[in-house]
Amino acid sequence: MVKNQFNTNIVEWMSDAGGEYKSKAFLDMLGNEGIKVSQSIPYVHQQNGRAERLIRTLTEKAKTMWFQACLPPSWWEFSLDHAVHVYNRTPMRHLEWRTPHEWFTGERPSTERL
């Protein structure tokens, strides 16, 4: 997808050594593509700060919406999905006030903001 949509290559893959990306088939595929594999030290969140911060932000947004709507625990997944949707459509300064959705899809920013 990265090659086709953005005409670039992935140079390095970094994970937190949690185990979800440690299968031999996956690591072999990365090696065959020439992608360097890096892993942070387990349970050292400082080495994976941006990802950890994003996870915390999305969890806080989802919990807030979940509690405010008085939803049962079985609706947690939907709250998290909605938090991601809202986050991806929130303008950000470092993206020149475009949304992550606009930036990733290449859509032109709308001239009207609500």
Long-range contacts (C-beta under 8 A, 24 or more apart in sequence): 9-33, 9-34, 10-35, 11-35, 11-36, 12-36, 12-37, 12-38, 13-37, 13-38, 14-38, 14-39, 14-40, 14-48, 15-39, 15-40, 16-40, 16-42, 16-47, 16-48, 16-51, 17-41, 17-42, 18-42, 57-87, 58-83, 58-84, 58-87, 59-83, 61-86, 61-87
